[in-house]
Amino acid sequence: MVVTPSKLLVPAFAALLMTCAAAPARDAATLRIATEGAFPPFSDITAGGEVQGFDVDIANALCGHMKVACEIVTQDWDGLIPGLQAGKYDAIVASMTITAERRKQVAFTHKYYSTPLALVARKDSGLAGTEPAAMAGRALGAQAASVHADYAQSVYGRAGADVKLYPSVDEALIDLVNGRLDAAISDRFALVDWMSKSGRDCCEIVGTLKDSESQAGIAVRLEDTALRDRLDAALDAILADGTYKKIQGKYFDFDIY
């Protein structure tokens, strides 16, 4: 059988089309950004279905500086990195802590805020401090696949706490309010916001956790170094021109950078 040049070109051309379709649109006029939508005040969804919060405002400010349209999409926490790797969106702005393990999967910008973890407990729990031994035999909630869960398991779980993991921080806090947990771990800034709204009657922040300071960064695919560099430059710009401070002031009366 004789194979003509045209027959050779057909599969090669098809492969080229597939490669182009899979390639990330680094220079596209629209930047598609994912956030969780279940971590107020950083991201939340209103009754009308609008995504709002500090992370969302930062994402929009970065897009504005980069002169691209910003499309915000929501994704459950444990699907954020897989969705990025699959090309569903271009970046993650979701209060994601920069860790050595995550750096194997995604590329991070420099930080856009820092936060310690804190322990929040029911007022009737009798907890007076954050010592791990005090949580022995008690139920402690945290968000799965997060630094909150890592800390809960490695510090409190080893000391005898019954660590329960949830798809979102909101779900852990609901169980705390309803008495199914004695305490929960989350970012201190998120807990301060929650205490000012839903948690003030039932609960109290027991304290900040030792050696728990972490930095949140924006994640892109490992190969998207050009996009990461553009986002870093945009972050520097909104920090310098006062945009970041203005956004911060909408949600916090203290510095989180």
C-alpha positions as CSV (number, residue, x, y, z in Angstrom):
1,M,0.0,0.0,0.0
2,V,1.3,3.4,-1.0
3,V,0.8,6.2,1.6
4,T,0.4,9.6,-0.1
5,P,1.7,12.8,1.6
6,S,-1.8,14.0,2.0
7,K,-2.7,11.0,4.1
8,L,0.4,11.6,6.3
9,L,-0.7,15.2,6.8
10,V,-4.2,14.5,8.1
11,P,-3.2,12.9,11.5
12,A,-0.4,15.4,11.9
13,F,-2.8,18.3,11.4
14,A,-5.3,16.8,13.8
15,A,-2.6,16.4,16.4
16,L,-1.7,20.1,15.9
17,L,-5.3,21.2,16.4
18,M,-5.5,19.1,19.6
19,T,-2.3,20.7,20.9
20,C,-3.5,24.2,20.2
21,A,-6.8,23.5,21.9
22,A,-5.1,22.2,25.0
23,A,-2.6,25.1,25.3
24,P,-3.4,27.7,28.0
25,A,-4.5,31.1,26.7
26,R,-1.8,33.1,28.5
27,D,-2.3,36.2,26.4
28,A,-6.1,36.0,26.1
29,A,-8.2,39.1,26.5
30,T,-10.1,37.4,29.4
31,L,-8.5,35.9,32.5
32,R,-10.6,33.1,34.0
33,I,-10.1,33.0,37.8
34,A,-11.4,30.4,40.3
35,T,-12.3,31.0,43.9
36,E,-14.1,28.9,46.5
37,G,-17.1,31.0,47.2
38,A,-17.5,29.5,50.7
39,F,-14.9,31.3,52.8
40,P,-16.3,34.7,53.9
41,P,-15.1,37.5,54.0
42,F,-12.6,36.3,51.3
43,S,-15.2,34.7,49.0
44,D,-18.9,34.1,49.4
45,I,-22.0,33.8,47.2
46,T,-24.9,36.2,47.8
47,A,-28.6,35.2,47.7
48,G,-28.7,36.5,44.2
49,G,-25.8,34.2,43.1
50,E,-23.1,36.9,42.9
51,V,-19.6,36.0,44.0
52,Q,-18.1,38.6,46.4
53,G,-15.3,39.1,48.9
54,F,-11.7,40.1,49.4
55,D,-10.3,37.5,47.0
56,V,-12.8,38.5,44.3
57,D,-12.0,42.2,44.7
58,I,-8.3,41.5,44.5
59,A,-8.8,39.3,41.4
60,N,-10.7,42.1,39.7
61,A,-8.1,44.7,40.6
62,L,-5.4,42.6,39.2
63,C,-7.3,42.1,35.9
64,G,-7.9,45.8,35.7
65,H,-4.2,46.6,36.1
66,M,-3.4,43.9,33.5
67,K,-6.1,45.3,31.2
68,V,-7.9,42.0,30.7
69,A,-11.5,41.1,31.4
70,C,-11.9,39.1,34.6
71,E,-14.2,36.0,34.6
72,I,-14.7,34.7,38.2
73,V,-15.9,31.1,38.6
74,T,-16.5,29.1,41.8
75,Q,-15.1,25.6,42.5
76,D,-15.2,23.4,45.6
77,W,-12.0,23.6,47.5
78,D,-10.7,20.1,46.9
79,G,-11.3,20.5,43.1
80,L,-9.4,23.8,42.8
81,I,-6.0,22.5,41.8
82,P,-7.2,19.6,39.7
83,G,-9.5,22.1,37.8
84,L,-6.5,24.4,37.2
85,Q,-4.4,21.6,35.9
86,A,-7.2,20.5,33.6
87,G,-7.4,24.0,32.1
88,K,-10.8,24.9,33.4
89,Y,-9.4,28.3,34.4
90,D,-6.1,30.2,34.3
91,A,-5.5,31.0,38.0
92,I,-6.8,30.5,41.5
93,V,-7.4,33.4,43.9
94,A,-8.9,31.5,46.9
95,S,-6.8,32.2,50.0
96,M,-4.6,29.3,49.1
97,T,-1.7,28.9,51.5
98,I,1.7,28.6,49.8
99,T,3.2,25.2,50.8
100,A,6.1,23.1,49.6
101,E,3.7,20.3,48.7
102,R,1.5,22.5,46.6
103,R,4.5,24.0,44.8
104,K,5.0,20.6,43.3
105,Q,1.6,21.0,41.6
106,V,1.2,24.7,40.9
107,A,3.3,27.9,40.6
108,F,2.6,30.6,43.1
109,T,2.9,34.3,43.0
110,H,4.3,36.1,46.0
111,K,1.9,36.5,48.9
112,Y,-1.1,38.7,48.8
113,Y,-1.8,38.4,52.5
114,S,-0.6,36.6,55.6
115,T,-2.6,35.0,58.4
116,P,-2.2,32.9,61.5
117,L,-4.6,30.1,62.4
118,A,-6.9,30.3,65.4
119,L,-9.0,28.0,67.6
120,V,-12.6,28.8,68.0
121,A,-14.7,27.0,70.6
122,R,-18.2,26.9,72.0
123,K,-18.5,29.0,75.1
124,D,-19.7,26.0,77.1
125,S,-16.6,24.0,76.1
126,G,-14.6,25.0,79.1
127,L,-11.5,25.5,77.0
128,A,-9.3,28.3,78.4
129,G,-6.3,27.9,76.1
130,T,-5.0,26.4,72.9
131,E,-2.8,23.7,74.5
132,P,-3.2,20.4,72.5
133,A,-3.7,18.3,75.7
134,A,-6.8,20.3,76.5
135,M,-8.5,19.0,73.3
136,A,-7.9,15.3,74.2
137,G,-11.2,13.5,73.8
138,R,-12.9,16.5,72.2
139,A,-14.3,16.9,68.7
140,L,-12.3,19.3,66.6
141,G,-13.4,20.4,63.1
142,A,-11.3,21.7,60.1
143,Q,-11.5,22.0,56.3
144,A,-10.1,18.9,54.5
145,A,-7.1,19.3,52.3
146,S,-6.0,22.5,53.9
147,V,-3.3,23.7,56.3
148,H,-6.1,23.8,58.9
149,A,-6.5,20.1,58.6
150,D,-2.8,19.5,58.6
151,Y,-2.4,21.4,61.9
152,A,-5.5,19.8,63.5
153,Q,-4.3,16.3,62.7
154,S,-0.5,16.8,63.4
155,V,-0.9,18.8,66.6
156,Y,-4.3,18.1,68.1
157,G,-5.0,14.7,66.7
158,R,-1.7,13.3,68.1
159,A,-2.7,14.7,71.5
160,G,-6.0,12.7,71.4
161,A,-8.5,15.1,69.8
162,D,-11.2,13.6,67.6
163,V,-10.5,15.5,64.3
164,K,-13.4,15.7,61.9
165,L,-12.8,17.1,58.4
166,Y,-15.3,19.0,56.2
167,P,-15.5,20.1,52.6
168,S,-15.7,23.7,53.7
169,V,-15.0,25.8,56.7
170,D,-18.7,26.9,56.7
171,E,-19.8,23.3,57.3
172,A,-17.4,22.9,60.2
173,L,-18.7,26.1,61.8
174,I,-22.3,25.0,61.3
175,D,-21.6,21.8,63.3
176,L,-19.8,23.9,65.9
177,V,-22.9,26.1,66.4
178,N,-25.1,23.0,66.5
179,G,-23.0,21.4,69.2
180,R,-21.6,18.6,67.1
181,L,-18.1,20.0,67.6
182,D,-16.3,21.4,70.6
183,A,-14.0,23.6,68.6
184,A,-12.8,24.3,65.1
185,I,-9.6,25.6,63.4
186,S,-9.5,28.2,60.6
187,D,-7.7,31.4,59.5
188,R,-7.9,33.9,62.3
189,F,-9.2,36.7,59.9
190,A,-12.0,34.6,58.7
191,L,-13.0,33.6,62.2
192,V,-13.0,37.3,63.3
193,D,-15.5,38.0,60.5
194,W,-17.6,35.0,61.5
195,M,-17.6,36.0,65.1
196,S,-18.9,39.4,64.2
197,K,-21.9,37.9,62.5
198,S,-22.9,34.3,63.1
199,G,-20.7,33.1,66.0
200,R,-21.0,35.7,68.6
201,D,-23.7,34.1,70.7
202,C,-22.4,30.5,70.8
203,C,-18.7,30.7,70.5
204,E,-15.4,32.5,71.2
205,I,-12.0,32.6,69.8
206,V,-9.8,30.8,72.3
207,G,-6.5,32.0,70.8
208,T,-4.0,32.1,67.9
209,L,-2.2,28.9,67.3
210,K,1.6,28.6,67.8
211,D,3.8,28.6,64.7
212,S,0.8,28.8,62.4
213,E,1.5,31.9,60.3
214,S,0.9,31.2,56.6
215,Q,0.9,33.2,53.4
216,A,-1.8,33.1,50.7
217,G,-0.7,33.3,47.1
218,I,-2.2,33.1,43.6
219,A,-1.8,29.8,41.9
220,V,-1.2,29.2,38.2
221,R,-0.1,26.1,36.2
222,L,3.5,25.1,36.6
223,E,4.3,26.0,33.0
224,D,2.6,29.4,33.1
225,T,5.5,31.3,34.5
226,A,4.8,34.3,32.2
227,L,1.3,34.7,33.7
228,R,2.7,34.3,37.2
229,D,5.2,37.1,36.5
230,R,2.4,39.4,35.2
231,L,0.3,38.7,38.3
232,D,3.3,39.4,40.5
233,A,3.8,42.7,38.7
234,A,0.1,43.6,39.1
235,L,0.2,42.8,42.8
236,D,3.2,45.1,43.3
237,A,1.3,47.8,41.4
238,I,-1.9,47.6,43.4
239,L,0.1,47.6,46.6
240,A,2.0,50.7,45.5
241,D,-1.0,52.8,44.2
242,G,-3.3,52.3,47.2
243,T,-5.7,49.9,45.5
244,Y,-4.9,47.0,47.8
245,K,-5.3,49.2,51.0
246,K,-8.7,50.4,49.7
247,I,-9.9,46.8,49.2
248,Q,-8.5,45.7,52.5
249,G,-10.4,48.5,54.3
250,K,-13.7,47.2,53.0
251,Y,-13.3,44.0,55.0
252,F,-10.7,44.6,57.8
253,D,-9.9,47.4,60.1
254,F,-6.3,46.1,60.4
255,D,-3.4,45.3,58.1
256,I,-3.5,41.7,56.7
257,Y,-0.5,42.0,54.3
